[in-house]
Amino acid sequence: MELVGIDKIRIARETLHGVVRRTPLRHCEVLAHRCAVPVHLKCENLQRTGSFKIRGAYVRIHALSADERARGVVAASAGNHGQGVALAAAMLGTAATVYMPVSASLPKVAATRGYGAQVHLVGDVVEESLAGARAFAEETGAVFIHPFDHPDVLAGQGTVGLEVLEQLPDVATVLVPAGGGGLVGGIAAAVKGVKPEVQVIGVQAEAAAVWPASLAAGSPVRLRCGHTMADGIAVSEVGAVTFAHVSALVDQVITVGEEALSQALLLCLERTKMLVEPAGAAAVAALLESPAHFPSPVCAVLSGGNVDPLLLMHIIRRGLTVDGRFLALRVTVPDRPGELARLLARIGASGANVVDVAHTRIAGRLPVGDAVVALSLETRGSEHCTALITDLGAAGYQVVQ
């Protein structure tokens, strides 16, 4: 298979001129301090529609003939690709239909409709939505716009790599969230076409790590994805086009855990003032897990910022818990007047702040004469959590985290 070359990516950039934003590259002091090397963030979360997907979608639809555009386009997506296709189609004057899972977040469904697409909610997972989109294409003649496995899509995503090279000429490592491989493959094609010595590294969630298995097998393999908060990079199988590019051009694909993803999102939100979705924060998660592993200067691509507010609340709490700033405890106390007040006073004296408290005298095999207090606490860090639990134990309380 012929790989997408630097000339095709440069043509894609001309196609995208005036359509997409040249997103900023920002030095990240907090990550630079942790890694002891310069770290920069490529902020595709600030792109139109909130992710890089508009780049590939626009280039793909722009290349269609007048007859093909007249038939309309169709796509399947959990969110970002659908929004990119919807906006690109509207800008190019063609009708767009997007199939999304029933479980897709309401804000993403509303945004896709807001860009002008007809949205059909089909299936519990994207694969089932994909089947619906393909069937629609066969029935109506609409052109199916694959989320990653097409040379035009890959060329469009590769324009991110050209911008990185211009904004950070001495870059040594580019870390890229990797799902189906359109973004990391495109960036690798751009970067290697100009500076082959630069390392391009893909980052996947451990629970949806289809790339390591596929690369080890020498061809795309199908895996059942586990649950991950990084749904934007959770795919069960990569495509032939992206596999050819990633296997030939990407230096390595690594994985990160759920705790690192939640901490990365929290760090972006708190310290860089960037709203990033879990998938979009995968490159930052890799830096948190392996801060001294990559040649510098490092560029971490923030691939998207479309996160459901309810999911965001859950992830922030998880990130705070991992960071030792949120603690949930169940404490057994004697069931007599004044004991709850004594417990809360002791916790308050430790410097912890009570977020909520629930007191019950009936819980499972709780002995008669005892009560259980469920507490959510704001704490100052892991050492503070350990000291508080130790103090409660020394005071005679039974404590369960």
HUGIMO-V296322 format. One record per backbone hydrogen bond with DSSP energy under -1.0 kcal/mol. NH is the residue of the N-H (numbers start at 1). CO is the residue of the C=O. If there is no record, write none. Layout:
# HUGIMO-V296322
<<NH & CO> <NH & CO>>
This chain:
# HUGIMO-V296322
<<9 & 5> <10 & 6> <11 & 7> <12 & 8> <13 & 9> <14 & 10> <15 & 11> <16 & 12> <19 & 16> <20 & 16> <23 & 21> <26 & 41> <28 & 39> <32 & 28> <33 & 29> <34 & 30> <35 & 31> <36 & 32> <40 & 298> <41 & 26> <42 & 300> <43 & 24> <44 & 42> <44 & 302> <46 & 43> <47 & 44> <50 & 47> <52 & 303> <55 & 52> <57 & 53> <58 & 54> <59 & 55> <60 & 56> <61 & 57> <62 & 58> <63 & 59> <64 & 61> <69 & 65> <70 & 66> <71 & 67> <72 & 69> <73 & 95> <74 & 143> <75 & 97> <77 & 99> <83 & 79> <84 & 80> <85 & 81> <86 & 82> <87 & 83> <88 & 84> <89 & 85> <90 & 86> <91 & 87> <92 & 88> <94 & 89> <97 & 73> <98 & 118> <99 & 75> <100 & 120> <102 & 123> <104 & 101> <109 & 105> <110 & 106> <111 & 107> <112 & 108> <113 & 109> <114 & 110> <115 & 111> <116 & 113> <117 & 112> <118 & 96> <120 & 98> <122 & 100> <129 & 125> <130 & 126> <131 & 127> <132 & 128> <133 & 129> <134 & 130> <135 & 131> <136 & 132> <137 & 133> <138 & 134> <139 & 135> <140 & 136> <141 & 137> <143 & 72> <145 & 74> <150 & 148> <154 & 150> <155 & 151> <156 & 152> <157 & 153> <158 & 154> <159 & 156> <160 & 157> <162 & 158> <163 & 159> <164 & 160> <165 & 161> <166 & 162> <167 & 163> <168 & 164> <171 & 168> <172 & 297> <173 & 297> <174 & 199> <175 & 299> <176 & 201> <178 & 203> <185 & 181> <186 & 182> <187 & 183> <188 & 184> <189 & 185> <190 & 186> <191 & 187> <192 & 188> <194 & 191> <195 & 191> <198 & 195> <199 & 172> <201 & 174> <202 & 252> <203 & 176> <204 & 254> <206 & 256> <208 & 205> <210 & 208> <214 & 210> <215 & 211> <216 & 212> <217 & 213> <218 & 214> <219 & 214> <223 & 236> <226 & 207> <231 & 229> <233 & 230> <234 & 231> <243 & 239> <244 & 240> <245 & 241> <246 & 242> <247 & 243> <248 & 244> <249 & 245> <250 & 246> <251 & 200> <254 & 202> <256 & 204> <261 & 257> <262 & 258> <263 & 259> <264 & 260> <265 & 261> <266 & 262> <267 & 263> <268 & 264> <269 & 265> <270 & 266> <271 & 267> <272 & 267> <274 & 268> <277 & 304> <281 & 277> <282 & 279> <285 & 281> <286 & 282> <287 & 283> <288 & 284> <289 & 285> <290 & 286> <293 & 290> <298 & 38> <299 & 173> <300 & 40> <301 & 175> <302 & 42> <305 & 50> <307 & 305> <312 & 308> <313 & 309> <314 & 310> <315 & 311> <316 & 312> <317 & 313> <318 & 314> <319 & 315> <320 & 316> <321 & 317> <322 & 318> <323 & 319> <324 & 321> <325 & 320> <327 & 377> <329 & 375> <330 & 400> <331 & 373> <332 & 398> <333 & 371> <335 & 369> <336 & 334> <339 & 336> <342 & 338> <343 & 339> <344 & 340> <345 & 341> <346 & 342> <347 & 343> <348 & 344> <349 & 345> <350 & 346> <351 & 348> <352 & 347> <353 & 378> <355 & 376> <356 & 376> <358 & 374> <360 & 372> <366 & 363> <370 & 367> <371 & 333> <372 & 360> <373 & 331> <374 & 358> <375 & 329> <376 & 356> <377 & 327> <378 & 353> <379 & 325> <381 & 324> <385 & 381> <386 & 382> <387 & 383> <388 & 384> <389 & 385> <390 & 386> <391 & 387> <392 & 388> <393 & 389> <394 & 390> <395 & 391> <396 & 393> <397 & 392> <400 & 330>>
